[in-house]
Amino acid sequence: MNALDMLLWVAFPYIAIAVFIVGHIWRYRYDKFGWTTRSSQTYENGLLRWGSPMFHFGILFVLVGHLVGLLIPREWLYAIGITEHLYHIGATALGTAAAVLTLVGLTILIYRRRTVGPVFLATTTMDKVMYVFLGATLVFGTLATFMHQLFGPGYNYRETISPWVRSIILFQPQPDLMASAPLMFQIHALTATALFILWPFTRLVHVFSAPVQYLFRPYIVYRSRDEHRSGARPTRRGWDPVSAPDPQRLRRP
């Protein structure tokens, strides 16, 4: 194993993991007001209404597919009746559909940011860098699927790439597994690793701010203060008015 493989498939992933974790902690402690999606919906809503759902639903399916394919050993899937052929058909068909949906949504969002003046002015340098690496990761992953899975002989990445990912997580790196993978899969892995380094310093941090607490918060009660409100039903007071105290009762005997 040469030094370049050790750098790309051992050192680089661990650097990315360290920056990803420490960067999020730093960002949360020192830039809470910047921990936001930097929404631009008030500037333009037509393209956003199409592009945002397509991108977010597509990337969610892509993420789930990667978690299943990379983190779950194939023997576990065999144990519940999912054969190699069945997995290959499902992963290729669903993965391709999710990738196309995500790319179309991302294209609409990038076009919107480039052509709508106020949205373009609100786009930061880190936003532009993030879009480059996010787009490259999606494009190279889609190309790898098309070249090797759809129009090629097929490549069983669960024998090389998946064990390599798990070996990194378990701190038992096996760089030779990734070094033997096809070039397009290698480029996809490198751009994804670079994206994880950029993640804490971009708007992608909003992924960890899903408003789950809104499902469990109590209802907010609103009461009108307009006593002359028009309508068939009169305004009902929540409390009886308190009259001013009698001065005679406040005098000492």
RODO-2510 file (C-alpha; in nm, 4 decimals, decimal comma):
residues 253
     n   res          X          Y          Z
     1     m     0,0000     0,0000     0,0000
     2     n     0,1560     0,3289    -0,1149
     3     a     0,1551     0,6624     0,0669
     4     l    -0,1058     0,8168    -0,1653
     5     d    -0,3607     0,5462    -0,0845
     6     m    -0,2953     0,5904     0,2862
     7     l    -0,3504     0,9645     0,2482
     8     l    -0,6711     0,9366     0,0413
     9     w    -0,8403     0,6407     0,2091
    10     v    -0,7216     0,6700     0,5711
    11     a    -0,5935     1,0164     0,6618
    12     f    -0,8412     1,2181     0,4552
    13     p    -1,1543     1,0431     0,5942
    14     y    -1,0362     1,0819     0,9543
    15     i    -0,9572     1,4491     0,8964
    16     a    -1,3078     1,4918     0,7566
    17     i    -1,4662     1,3185     1,0573
    18     a    -1,2685     1,5351     1,3016
    19     v    -1,3541     1,8607     1,1221
    20     f    -1,7188     1,7544     1,0897
    21     i    -1,7582     1,6936     1,4648
    22     v    -1,5412     1,9755     1,6015
    23     g    -1,6706     2,2196     1,3411
    24     h    -2,0330     2,1651     1,4396
    25     i    -1,9517     2,2085     1,8083
    26     w    -1,7625     2,5308     1,7354
    27     r    -2,0379     2,6609     1,5080
    28     y    -2,3076     2,5930     1,7652
    29     r    -2,1137     2,7590     2,0473
    30     y    -1,9929     3,0680     1,8661
    31     d    -2,2342     3,1218     1,5773
    32     k    -2,5816     3,0305     1,6986
    33     f    -2,7396     3,3198     1,5098
    34     g    -2,5769     3,1924     1,1912
    35     w    -2,7109     2,8400     1,2461
    36     t    -2,9864     2,8822     0,9910
    37     t    -3,0980     2,7852     0,6424
    38     r    -3,0684     3,1482     0,5312
    39     s    -3,4084     3,1141     0,3695
    40     s    -3,4723     3,3294     0,0617
    41     q    -3,8402     3,2423     0,0195
    42     t    -3,9451     3,6052     0,0618
    43     y    -3,7458     3,6985    -0,2500
    44     e    -3,8889     3,4329    -0,4835
    45     n    -4,1305     3,1464    -0,4302
    46     g    -4,2232     3,0092    -0,7732
    47     l    -3,9053     2,8156    -0,8531
    48     l    -3,8481     2,7380    -0,4864
    49     r    -4,1877     2,5683    -0,4639
    50     w    -4,0738     2,3141    -0,7243
    51     g    -3,7032     2,2830    -0,6613
    52     s    -3,6963     2,2564    -0,2823
    53     p    -3,9344     1,9582    -0,2388
    54     m    -3,7717     1,7691    -0,5262
    55     f    -3,4246     1,8192    -0,3828
    56     h    -3,5105     1,7473    -0,0202
    57     f    -3,7204     1,4356    -0,0853
    58     g    -3,4655     1,3092    -0,3357
    59     i    -3,1668     1,3617    -0,1066
    60     l    -3,3552     1,1908     0,1773
    61     f    -3,4028     0,8760    -0,0325
    62     v    -3,0389     0,8957    -0,1471
    63     l    -2,9239     0,9163     0,2155
    64     v    -3,1370     0,6201     0,3238
    65     g    -3,0055     0,4146     0,0307
    66     h    -2,6453     0,4934     0,1225
    67     l    -2,7027     0,4080     0,4886
    68     v    -2,8485     0,0693     0,3949
    69     g    -2,5885    -0,0081     0,1306
    70     l    -2,2807     0,1059     0,3194
    71     l    -2,3517     0,0392     0,6869
    72     i    -2,5639    -0,2776     0,6876
    73     p    -2,3669    -0,5948     0,6033
    74     r    -2,5221    -0,7938     0,3226
    75     e    -2,5422    -1,1028     0,5465
    76     w    -2,7958    -0,9181     0,7612
    77     l    -3,0120    -0,8540     0,4566
    78     y    -2,9797    -1,2170     0,3490
    79     a    -3,1094    -1,3184     0,6917
    80     i    -3,4385    -1,1321     0,6329
    81     g    -3,4840    -1,2683     0,2810
    82     i    -3,3346    -0,9895     0,0667
    83     t    -3,1167    -1,1669    -0,1870
    84     e    -2,8321    -1,0102    -0,3832
    85     h    -3,0411    -0,9959    -0,7015
    86     l    -3,3369    -0,8372    -0,5248
    87     y    -3,1148    -0,5820    -0,3535
    88     h    -2,9411    -0,4948    -0,6805
    89     i    -3,2703    -0,4326    -0,8604
    90     g    -3,4108    -0,2216    -0,5774
    91     a    -3,0926    -0,0226    -0,5193
    92     t    -3,0391     0,0466    -0,8884
    93     a    -3,3980     0,1408    -0,9732
    94     l    -3,4797     0,3401    -0,6606
    95     g    -3,1318     0,4894    -0,6369
    96     t    -3,1395     0,6097    -0,9976
    97     a    -3,4854     0,7644    -0,9543
    98     a    -3,3801     0,9373    -0,6314
    99     a    -3,0581     1,0654    -0,7890
   100     v    -3,2390     1,2092    -1,0912
   101     l    -3,5008     1,3729    -0,8683
   102     t    -3,2289     1,5252    -0,6498
   103     l    -3,0267     1,6536    -0,9450
   104     v    -3,3306     1,8121    -1,1083
   105     g    -3,4250     1,9821    -0,7824
   106     l    -3,0686     2,1034    -0,7262
   107     t    -3,0511     2,2368    -1,0836
   108     i    -3,3689     2,4387    -1,0270
   109     l    -3,2327     2,5795    -0,7000
   110     i    -2,8986     2,6766    -0,8560
   111     y    -3,0741     2,8333    -1,1556
   112     r    -3,2928     3,0302    -0,9150
   113     r    -2,9925     3,1573    -0,7202
   114     r    -2,8139     3,2629    -1,0377
   115     t    -3,1041     3,4345    -1,2159
   116     v    -3,3085     3,5937    -0,9357
   117     g    -3,1287     3,9131    -0,8362
   118     p    -3,2136     3,9370    -0,4632
   119     v    -3,1456     3,5654    -0,4143
   120     f    -2,8111     3,5952    -0,5916
   121     l    -2,7110     3,8909    -0,3745
   122     a    -2,7999     3,6892    -0,0614
   123     t    -2,5757     3,4001    -0,1727
   124     t    -2,2471     3,3841     0,0195
   125     t    -1,9118     3,2522    -0,0996
   126     m    -1,9505     2,9417     0,1178
   127     d    -2,2901     2,8806    -0,0425
   128     k    -2,1268     2,8742    -0,3853
   129     v    -1,8483     2,6414    -0,2706
   130     m    -2,1023     2,4141    -0,1046
   131     y    -2,3123     2,3938    -0,4212
   132     v    -2,0035     2,2970    -0,6247
   133     f    -1,9087     2,0065    -0,3984
   134     l    -2,2677     1,8970    -0,3397
   135     g    -2,3366     1,8964    -0,7125
   136     a    -2,0098     1,7150    -0,7864
   137     t    -2,0882     1,4467    -0,5289
   138     l    -2,4308     1,3858    -0,6789
   139     v    -2,3082     1,3933    -1,0392
   140     f    -2,0168     1,1537    -0,9871
   141     g    -2,2347     0,9175    -0,7833
   142     t    -2,4982     0,9171    -1,0571
   143     l    -2,2343     0,8651    -1,3281
   144     a    -2,0900     0,5716    -1,1357
   145     t    -2,4353     0,4138    -1,1177
   146     f    -2,5031     0,4682    -1,4887
   147     m    -2,1594     0,3506    -1,6051
   148     h    -2,1278     0,0413    -1,3892
   149     q    -2,4773    -0,0604    -1,2821
   150     l    -2,7141     0,0409    -1,5625
   151     f    -2,4997     0,0267    -1,8756
   152     g    -2,2013    -0,1701    -1,7515
   153     p    -2,1248    -0,5179    -1,6252
   154     g    -2,2160    -0,4194    -1,2701
   155     y    -1,9983    -0,3604    -0,9678
   156     n    -2,0604    -0,5119    -0,6263
   157     y    -1,9554    -0,2205    -0,4064
   158     r    -2,0722    -0,4113    -0,0985
   159     e    -1,7565    -0,6228    -0,1248
   160     t    -1,5159    -0,3276    -0,1269
   161     i    -1,6589     0,0192    -0,0611
   162     s    -1,9051    -0,0841     0,2096
   163     p    -1,6463    -0,2778     0,4155
   164     w    -1,4051     0,0151     0,3728
   165     v    -1,6598     0,2598     0,5172
   166     r    -1,7297     0,0310     0,8122
   167     s    -1,3559    -0,0195     0,8691
   168     i    -1,3097     0,3582     0,8965
   169     i    -1,5951     0,3839     1,1471
   170     l    -1,4554     0,0969     1,3558
   171     f    -1,1018     0,2468     1,3502
   172     q    -0,9685    -0,0561     1,1620
   173     p    -0,9032     0,1053     0,8222
   174     q    -0,8568    -0,1118     0,5151
   175     p    -0,7464     0,1309     0,2403
   176     d    -0,6737    -0,1490    -0,0068
   177     l    -1,0496    -0,2077    -0,0435
   178     m    -1,1166     0,1443    -0,1688
   179     a    -0,7956     0,1571    -0,3720
   180     s    -0,9274    -0,1285    -0,5877
   181     a    -1,2648     0,0384    -0,6583
   182     p    -1,3436     0,1912    -1,0009
   183     l    -1,2275     0,5476    -1,0577
   184     m    -1,5767     0,6993    -1,0687
   185     f    -1,6628     0,5522    -0,7277
   186     q    -1,3335     0,6836    -0,5906
   187     i    -1,4035     1,0376    -0,7133
   188     h    -1,7546     1,0157    -0,5687
   189     a    -1,6102     0,9146    -0,2308
   190     l    -1,3504     1,1946    -0,2363
   191     t    -1,5999     1,4700    -0,3215
   192     a    -1,8371     1,3397    -0,0529
   193     t    -1,5526     1,3429     0,2012
   194     a    -1,4660     1,7011     0,1062
   195     l    -1,8327     1,7946     0,1443
   196     f    -1,8272     1,6650     0,5017
   197     i    -1,5318     1,8957     0,5740
   198     l    -1,7260     2,1962     0,4427
   199     w    -2,0533     2,0949     0,6087
   200     p    -2,0160     2,2694     0,9497
   201     f    -1,9369     2,6023     0,7847
   202     t    -2,2318     2,6167     0,5462
   203     r    -2,6100     2,6286     0,5623
   204     l    -2,6110     2,2465     0,5666
   205     v    -2,6017     2,2640     0,9471
   206     h    -2,9807     2,3062     0,9386
   207     v    -3,0010     1,9298     0,8801
   208     f    -2,9470     1,8896     1,2557
   209     s    -3,2162     2,1424     1,3435
   210     a    -3,5288     1,9594     1,2359
   211     p    -3,8222     2,1077     1,4337
   212     v    -3,9217     1,7788     1,5963
   213     q    -4,0232     1,9593     1,9169
   214     y    -4,3075     2,1301     1,7310
   215     l    -4,4901     1,7954     1,7254
   216     f    -4,5086     1,7916     2,1046
   217     r    -4,5325     2,1551     2,2088
   218     p    -4,8571     2,2739     2,3745
   219     y    -5,1117     2,4801     2,1881
   220     i    -5,0713     2,8564     2,1906
   221     v    -5,3815     3,0375     2,3162
   222     y    -5,4630     3,3685     2,1503
   223     r    -5,7015     3,6194     2,3102
   224     s    -5,8385     3,9259     2,1402
   225     r    -5,7985     4,2666     2,3080
   226     d    -6,0429     4,4369     2,0742
   227     e    -6,3595     4,4984     2,2747
   228     h    -6,5420     4,6454     1,9753
   229     r    -6,4864     4,3522     1,7431
   230     s    -6,7666     4,3070     1,4923
   231     g    -6,9381     3,9734     1,4546
   232     a    -7,2330     3,7652     1,5664
   233     r    -7,0656     3,6385     1,8825
   234     p    -6,9624     3,8899     2,1490
   235     t    -6,6117     3,8936     2,2895
   236     r    -6,5833     3,6855     2,6048
   237     r    -6,3521     3,7988     2,8782
   238     g    -6,1009     3,5555     3,0138
   239     w    -6,0982     3,7287     3,3553
   240     d    -6,3362     3,9596     3,5391
   241     p    -6,2096     4,3163     3,5681
   242     v    -6,0601     4,4131     3,9022
   243     s    -6,1968     4,7405     4,0374
   244     a    -5,9804     4,9982     4,2101
   245     p    -5,9553     4,9516     4,5923
   246     d    -6,1722     5,1671     4,8199
   247     p    -5,9523     5,4382     4,9811
   248     q    -6,1594     5,4165     5,3028
   249     r    -6,0616     5,0524     5,3495
   250     l    -5,6933     5,1320     5,3085
   251     r    -5,6932     5,3806     5,6049
   252     r    -5,5478     5,2577     5,9289
   253     p    -5,7833     5,2598     6,2316
***
